[in-house]
Amino acid sequence: MKLYYNLFLLAGPLSSLALIVILLAPSCESRNHTNSLKPESQDSLASGLKLLSDIKLSNVKGGFDLMAVDIKKQRLFVSAEDNHTVEVVDLAHSKTMRSIPDIDEPKWVVYMPEVKSIFISTGGDGRVTELNDSSFAIKHIFEFKEKCNNLRYDTTTHLLFVGIGKTFGSIGAIDVAQSKILYEIPLAHYPKQFEVTDSLIYVNVPQKNLLQIIDRTLKKVISEITVTENSDNVPMALDRTHGRLFIGCQKGKLLVYSIQSRRQITNIDIKQDVDGIYYDSKRRRLYLSCGEGYMETISQTDADHYVRLQSQISASGAATSLYSPELDKFFLAVPHTADHNASIRIYQPQN
């Protein structure tokens, strides 16, 4: 400021006026700076996720993988992979109900009320296990060659798709009605999260930095996209209305693709270690959970443009989440650490 004051004294009146205009004008760096997300406004801070309850899971050690919800009975099934249990949480009374033990690294859970079953994929023994949803007794075991991870269920065809592999990769199909494995579709390497449509399956293959696209009729990969923005493309979500595919990269990018053109529309800076992405079609928002210790709420202004509504602190390592549109609740799994017990935090999206 002293330098600017001296320049003001040395300049004449007109020059001084020009100098003031220059000082008040935005810098070239400010004018040229671009960001995929607009900055937060004060009003937007009330538009994210509001904490409703924090249910302690005192018997759980370590971290979590995916959850599933029983809408009718208000139950949440949580894969406590390090604890080798699936935790059953009573959502109506905000308390734990029971712990299903001796599950070899549970990864994903799918609940199917039409067959009164819970399906659990396990990484330790390469299985998908079907349990009775009341007694939790084993109904069927489907065995694969290696680690089983992500699950997706198609209610129309009654097919349960499973991501398989550690040294290789494939997508397996289980006929739930007939309780048998139908086929496997080979991939470039092991799959992470994937999304299923009537005709296609979109699969993240992080080891090769690929998005592979499977034709369900042909039962083979028909196209692939190299994920060049970042490495470790793990979580995925699909906006079926606008034809947009969202892919999260662990180092801090959210990629938006058109499923029609199969081209990237935009990329968005996010927090690191994202593992959960969910699209809220009612509000046209994305909810992200990041292991860096943040949750992100991003608004879709239109199919190609996005605005951050909130980036809020959660807990370190809390990367696993689930959004239930039926309950309109967002569930965050907080892992056990030296500082705090494991818990399930329940959030309400704000309008």
C-alpha positions, 0 to 999 in steps of 0.5 A: 500500500505504501508503494501505491500511495507514493505513486498517487502523490507523484501522478497528476489528477488524471493519472491518479484517477487512472491508477485508482481504476487499475487498482480496483479492476480485477487482476488478469489472473482473476479474470482468466481463472476457470473452475469447473465449480462455482464458489459457494454462496452463503445461501447454498450452505443450507442446501447440503446434508443435515445430520439427523442421528449417529448410531454407534456400532461399538462391536465393529472394528475397522472399515466398511463397504456397501450398504443396502436398505429394507424400506418396508421394515426400516432396516439397514444392512452394512458390510463391515468388511474388516470386522467380517460381519454384516451389521443390521441397523434398526432405522426406526429406533436408531439402534443396532439389531444384530450382527451376522458373523463369520462372513469372509470380507463382506463387500456389497449387500443387495436386499431383494424383498420379492424373494425375501433374501439378502445377497452378500458378495465376499472378497475373501472366498469369492462368493455371493451368499443368499441369506433369508431376510428374517432368520439370516440362514443361508439359502444358496452359495454361488462360488466364483474363482476369485474375489467378489465385489460390486453387485447390481440387480435387474428387477426386470430380468431377475439377474444379479450381476457381480464384479469378479476378480483380483488377478483377472476381471469379469462380470458374472450373472446370477439368475436369482429365480433359478438360483444358478450362475448363468455366465461370466463376461471377461474384462481387461482387469478386475472391475469396481463399481458398475451400472446396468441399463436395459441393454448395456453395462458400464464398468469401471476398470481402475487397474487399466484406467478404463471405462468398459461398456458391455452389450448385454445381448452379445455378452461382451465388451463392445467399447471402452474409454480411457480415463485420462483425467486421473487414476483409480476410477472407482465409484460410479452413478447414472442419471438415466433421465439426462443420459449422464454417467458420473465417475469418481477418481480417487485423486480428486476428480468427478468426470461427467460423460454423455452415455449417448456420445460416450464423450466426457462433458466436463470434469469437476474438482472434488475431495480425494478418495471418493468411494460413494456417488449418488444421484438424487433425481428429485433435486437433481443433485449429486451426493459424494462421500470422500475418504479424505473426510468430506461429503460433497453436495453438487447441484446439476443446473442442467445436464452439462453444468454443475454447482457446488452447494456444500463441502462439509467435514465428515470423518477421516476414512468415511468413504462408504455411503448410500442414498435412499430416494425412497426414505430420502436419507443419506447414510454414511459409514464412519469407520472405527479408529483410535479416536472414535467408534464405528457408526452410521450417520444419517443425514437429511438432504436440505431443500 
